[in-house]
Amino acid sequence: MQEFLMFLSMPALLVWLILPVALLVLAAFSGWTRNPLKLDHCWRIASRLFEASMVSTVMVGILLLLGGGVPELGRQFGLYPDGLAVWMALLVAFIGWVILRYAENYLRGDPTRARFLPWFLTTLASVLLLLFTDNLLVLAGAWVGVSLALHHLLTLYGHRPEARLAALQKFIISRVGDICVVGAVLLLYRHYGTFHLPEMLQVAYTGVSGSLALDVASVLFAVAAILKCAQIPFHGWLLRVMEAPTPVSALLHAGVINLGGFLWLRLYPVFEGFTAGHLLLLSIGGLTAVVAVLAMMSQSSVKHALAWSTSAQMGFMLFEIGMGAYTL
């Protein structure tokens, strides 16, 4: 039975491994071609890839429950298949698939349609790569890739002053967040001597003592999460991105704005107890949750109310992480 489960695990994990690469190749081709028929084919192929992602993710989740040796096999491919990765991958693939189906008709006849698809696929490929990898260098690179690809989507309507302002504000905030993530990853390497998360966790579980590098890394990761999750006082870009096309603002909920929470849920075991980063998440997240909920109820615009609601929900998520309620 165990051998049969291992046999089923191989194709599911291979799809996980190949999917981000396939999305990037399709993004490159769709950005290069000027043939309308080939571009329409790219939209259909992208939809099939997201469907394949959902099927393979469900299979990986079932095999995890059955104990098919998926974690050990996945690490041979540089993957980190666990319950968190499965739920997030399913969320990203499903919402990405829905947005793609909607945008195909929503942007038909729009001059930005040809630019939308390649950057949309690049954004989600970067998100999936971040979810799947067990190497923190790859994770940091994917984090940067998400924000750079998203910037091109936010500037689809470059003739709108508010859209340009939102993109500029998001670009600056994202670069600060990128620097924080890269710096924190390097500090973790200095403390643990490896970039591989399983090895890092193995050392952490042995009860190794903390260090200044670990404390500073927790603060940098907290700042990166706060910026990515549009927390007060860095929430203004989320309200302004409503100037972008509707599929772009919807894309934020496909594993983009909540990546700060995922980052902490993935890495919290490497930190010892309650750190300065936890305190930062607890205070800023709790403040944002309260203020954003009150602001949401006073909005006359549905889009702005949804933006404040998103900010509040992300704040509540970071507040829970700050308390150490990771399972919740």
Secondary structure, 3 states (H helix, E strand, C coil): CHHHHHHHHHHHHHHHHHHHHHHHHHHHHHHHCCCHHHHHHHHHHHHHHHHHHHHHHHHHHHHHHHCCCHHHHHHHCCECCCHHHHHHHHHHHHHHHHHHHHHHHHCCCCCCHHHHHHHHHHHHHHHHHHHHECEHHHHHHHHHHHHHHHHHHHCCCCCCHHHHHHHHHHHHHHHHHHHHHHHHHHHHHHHHCCCEHHHHHHHHHCCCCCCHHHHHHHHHHHHHHHHHCCCCCCCHHHHHHHHCCHHHHHHCCCCCCCHHHHHHHHHHHHCCCCCHHHHHHHHHHHHHHHHHHHHHCCCCCHHHHHHHHHHHHHHHHHHHHHHCCCCC
